[in-house]
Amino acid sequence: MSNPELLAQLRQLSRSEKFQIIQFLTAELAKEEGISIGNEAAEIIGAVHTSHGAAEQLMQLLETEQKHPQNVER
């Protein structure tokens, strides 16, 4: 498979799958360089993925609230 074909396929992956590819490539590069990275890289990648997902959910909730405000007096 050529590089342009690979890049085209990578673009079609979901956000989660892209993070998994990044994690895999980071581990492979570290192995090739003789670096032991443990779980730290996976934790960082996971935190970025999770925090972005949470932020996305919050934005969706806020957008829904703006479209359908509840007229509740406090």
C-alpha positions as CSV (number, residue, x, y, z in Angstrom):
1,M,0.0,0.0,0.0
2,S,1.4,3.4,-0.9
3,N,1.6,6.3,1.5
4,P,-1.2,8.3,-0.2
5,E,-3.5,5.3,0.0
6,L,-2.7,4.8,3.7
7,L,-3.3,8.4,4.4
8,A,-6.6,8.3,2.6
9,Q,-7.7,5.3,4.7
10,L,-6.5,7.0,8.0
11,R,-8.7,10.0,7.2
12,Q,-11.7,7.8,7.2
13,L,-11.2,6.4,10.7
14,S,-13.2,7.6,13.6
15,R,-11.7,9.9,16.2
16,S,-11.3,6.9,18.6
17,E,-9.6,4.8,16.0
18,K,-7.2,7.6,15.2
19,F,-6.2,7.9,18.8
20,Q,-5.5,4.1,18.8
21,I,-3.3,4.5,15.8
22,I,-1.4,7.3,17.4
23,Q,-0.9,5.2,20.6
24,F,0.3,2.2,18.5
25,L,2.7,4.3,16.4
26,T,4.1,6.0,19.6
27,A,4.8,2.6,21.2
28,E,6.4,1.3,18.0
29,L,8.7,4.3,17.6
30,A,9.6,4.1,21.3
31,K,10.4,0.4,20.9
32,E,12.6,1.1,17.8
33,E,14.5,3.8,19.8
34,G,14.9,1.5,22.8
35,I,12.7,3.8,25.0
36,S,10.4,2.4,27.6
37,I,7.3,4.5,27.9
38,G,5.1,2.4,30.1
39,N,1.5,3.4,30.5
40,E,2.2,7.2,30.6
41,A,1.7,7.8,26.9
42,A,-1.5,5.7,26.9
43,E,-2.8,7.6,29.9
44,I,-2.1,11.0,28.2
45,I,-3.7,9.9,24.9
46,G,-6.7,8.5,26.8
47,A,-7.1,11.7,28.9
48,V,-7.0,13.9,25.7
49,H,-9.6,11.6,24.1
50,T,-11.8,11.5,27.1
51,S,-11.6,15.2,27.9
52,H,-12.5,16.1,24.3
53,G,-15.4,13.7,24.4
54,A,-16.7,15.2,27.6
55,A,-16.3,18.7,26.2
56,E,-18.2,17.7,23.0
57,Q,-21.1,16.3,25.1
58,L,-21.2,19.5,27.2
59,M,-21.4,21.6,24.0
60,Q,-24.2,19.4,22.6
61,L,-26.1,19.8,25.9
62,L,-25.6,23.6,25.9
63,E,-26.7,23.8,22.2
64,T,-29.8,21.7,23.0
65,E,-30.6,24.0,26.0
66,Q,-30.3,27.1,23.8
67,K,-32.7,25.6,21.2
68,H,-35.2,24.4,23.7
69,P,-34.9,26.6,26.8
70,Q,-36.9,25.4,29.8
71,N,-38.8,28.3,31.3
72,V,-38.1,27.4,34.9
73,E,-38.1,30.3,37.4
74,R,-35.6,30.1,40.2
